[in-house]
């Protein structure tokens, strides 16, 4: 005789979803990820962005601004220098491409934008467009 059970897709979803959800994934040596942490501040005239991008040369950083859409890309390249009789025993340094995109509420004046990279921190000053000021709408 067959067993008959009631199928509840929502219950099954949460049962499977919960498995391992609260467990921190294990990262093996050489599998660490590049990350880019950012802070965005605003004043009346401009946005100021600070992005932590350690271990990257400024030539390998790309900043794209399209209206209010800002995209930051960086590539950390692995150094291939090996000396005779030397081998790597353990390495936590990451290599590869990392990117972040975000949208600002007001369009950016691309011509006045400035970028500076020093000590692993990218500093951006993104001036607001004069005609991009927001408008408050009264609720009736």
Residue pairs with C-beta under 8 A, 6 or more apart in sequence:
27 33
29 90
29 91
29 92
30 91
32 92
32 93
32 94
33 94
33 98
34 74
34 76
34 94
34 95
34 96
34 97
34 98
35 98
36 51
36 52
36 53
36 72
36 74
36 98
36 99
36 100
37 51
37 52
38 49
38 50
38 51
38 52
38 72
38 100
38 102
39 49
39 50
39 51
40 47
40 48
40 49
40 102
40 104
41 47
41 48
41 49
42 48
45 127
45 128
46 125
46 126
46 127
46 128
47 104
47 108
47 124
47 125
47 126
47 128
48 123
48 124
48 125
48 126
49 70
49 122
49 123
49 124
49 126
50 121
50 122
50 123
50 124
51 72
51 100
51 121
51 122
51 124
52 120
52 121
52 122
53 61
53 72
53 74
53 98
53 117
53 120
53 121
53 122
54 120
55 76
55 93
55 94
55 120
56 74
56 75
56 76
56 120
57 77
58 117
60 74
60 75
60 76
60 77
61 72
61 73
61 74
61 115
61 117
61 122
62 71
62 72
62 73
62 74
63 70
63 71
63 72
63 73
63 113
63 115
63 122
63 124
64 70
64 71
64 73
65 71
65 108
65 110
65 113
65 126
67 107
67 108
68 103
68 104
68 105
68 106
68 107
68 108
68 132
69 101
69 102
69 103
69 104
70 101
70 102
70 103
70 104
70 108
70 124
70 126
71 99
71 100
71 101
72 99
72 100
72 101
72 122
73 97
73 98
73 99
74 97
74 98
74 99
74 122
75 96
75 97
75 98
76 94
76 95
76 96
76 98
77 95
78 95
104 126
105 134
106 128
106 129
106 132
106 133
106 134
107 128
107 129
107 132
108 126
108 127
108 128
108 129
109 126
109 127
109 128
109 129
109 130
112 127
113 124
113 125
113 126
113 127
114 124
114 125
115 122
115 123
115 124
116 122
116 123
117 123
